[in-house]
Amino acid sequence: MSTRKKIDAKLESLKKFGSLNSRTEKVCDSLFQDGDFFDPRDLMQVKYEMLRRVSAEGWTISRASKSFGFSRPSFYEAKAEFEHAGLSGFVAKHRGPHEAHKLSGPVMQFIEEQKQKDSSLRTTDLIELVEKQFGFKVHRRSIERAFTRLAKKKQNK
């Protein structure tokens, strides 16, 4: 395999696993400037080396953060991730809500009751009813996805 293909394969792998450093130009530590082993695109490697410089070599947090392209709060976040889960703590986690936050249990129960009372209700009607009852707007697709999840749950029982 050519060097170019190896580089491209690594780049694709880093993207796939959420470990691609989008701020490579800010990494100015000498380890990442000389040689081929240290790769400024590898976010896990960059974070680990930043922590190691402070822990093993006595660098200040400010110096290490700046040298590796991070803020001080990001350093502390990386340190907490590492202390909690080791290197796997650096792997990107799914960001954003992990469940429907507006369509909570009571809201879904209300929607289901309204739909049972009047099966001819359209999604737009349900949006209006939710807004009147709970005081917030819900997107049409959110309700449609909630019904899809509900149908799957009933099917799996």
C-alpha positions in Angstrom: 0.0 0.0 0.0 1.4 3.4 -0.9 2.0 6.1 1.7 -0.8 8.2 0.2 -3.3 5.4 0.5 -2.2 4.8 4.1 -2.7 8.4 4.9 -6.1 8.5 3.3 -7.2 5.3 5.1 -6.1 6.7 8.4 -8.0 10.0 7.7 -11.1 8.1 6.9 -10.8 6.0 10.0 -10.3 9.0 12.2 -13.4 10.6 10.7 -15.4 7.4 11.1 -14.6 7.0 14.8 -15.0 10.7 15.7 -11.3 11.1 16.5 -10.3 13.6 13.8 -8.8 16.7 15.2 -10.3 19.6 13.3 -7.7 22.1 14.7 -4.5 20.5 13.4 -3.0 23.9 12.6 -3.1 24.8 16.3 -1.0 21.9 17.4 2.5 23.3 17.6 4.2 20.9 20.0 7.5 19.7 18.7 6.5 16.0 18.9 3.9 16.6 16.2 6.2 18.7 14.0 9.0 16.2 13.6 8.6 12.6 12.3 5.7 10.5 11.3 4.6 8.8 14.5 2.8 11.7 16.1 -0.1 12.8 14.0 -1.8 16.2 14.8 -5.0 14.8 13.0 -5.4 12.1 15.7 -7.4 13.8 18.5 -6.8 10.9 20.9 -3.1 11.1 20.5 -3.0 14.9 20.8 -5.1 14.9 24.0 -3.0 12.1 25.5 0.3 13.8 24.8 -1.1 17.1 26.2 -2.0 15.3 29.5 1.3 13.5 29.5 3.3 16.7 29.1 1.7 18.1 32.3 1.7 14.9 34.3 5.1 13.4 33.4 7.1 16.4 32.3 5.7 19.1 34.7 4.5 21.5 32.1 2.0 24.1 33.2 -1.6 23.5 32.1 -1.5 26.8 30.2 1.6 25.9 28.3 0.4 22.4 27.4 -3.1 23.7 26.4 -1.6 26.3 24.1 1.0 23.9 22.6 -1.7 21.4 21.7 -4.3 23.8 20.5 -6.8 23.6 23.4 -8.2 26.0 25.9 -7.6 25.4 29.6 -11.2 24.3 30.2 -10.7 21.7 27.3 -7.6 20.5 29.1 -9.6 19.9 32.3 -12.4 18.2 30.3 -9.8 15.9 28.7 -8.2 15.1 32.0 -11.6 14.2 33.5 -12.4 12.0 30.5 -9.1 10.2 30.8 -9.4 9.7 34.6 -12.9 8.4 34.2 -12.4 6.0 31.2 -8.8 6.0 30.0 -8.1 6.5 26.3 -11.7 5.5 25.5 -12.9 8.6 27.3 -11.5 10.6 24.3 -13.7 8.9 21.8 -16.5 11.2 20.7 -19.8 10.6 22.2 -23.2 11.2 20.6 -24.0 14.8 21.3 -27.4 16.3 21.7 -30.5 14.9 23.3 -30.6 11.1 23.7 -34.4 11.0 23.8 -37.4 13.1 22.8 -37.2 15.9 25.4 -40.4 17.8 24.4 -42.5 14.7 23.8 -42.1 13.3 27.3 -44.5 10.8 28.9 -47.3 13.2 29.8 -47.2 14.9 26.4 -47.3 11.6 24.5 -50.1 10.4 26.7 -52.0 13.5 26.0 -51.4 13.1 22.2 -52.5 9.5 22.3 -55.7 10.3 24.2 -56.5 13.1 21.7 -55.9 10.7 18.8 -58.1 8.0 20.5 -60.9 10.5 21.0 -60.8 11.7 17.4 -58.9 9.5 15.0 -59.4 12.0 12.2 -57.0 14.5 13.9 -54.1 15.4 11.7 -50.6 16.1 12.9 -51.1 19.8 12.5 -54.2 19.5 14.7 -52.1 17.7 17.4 -49.4 20.4 17.2 -52.1 23.1 18.0 -53.5 21.0 20.9 -50.1 20.4 22.4 -49.3 24.1 22.2 -52.6 25.0 23.9 -52.2 22.4 26.6 -48.5 22.6 27.4 -47.5 26.0 26.1 -44.8 25.0 23.6 -44.6 24.1 19.9 -43.6 20.7 18.6 -42.4 20.1 15.1 -44.5 17.9 12.8 -41.7 15.4 12.3 -41.2 15.0 16.0 -44.8 13.8 16.4 -44.5 11.5 13.4 -41.3 10.0 14.8 -42.9 9.6 18.2 -45.7 7.6 16.6 -43.3 5.5 14.7 -41.4 4.7 17.9 -44.6 3.9 19.7 -45.7 1.5 16.9 -42.4 -0.3 17.1 -42.7 -0.7 20.8 -46.2 -2.2 20.5 -45.0 -4.5 17.7 -42.1 -5.8 19.8 -44.4 -6.7 22.7 
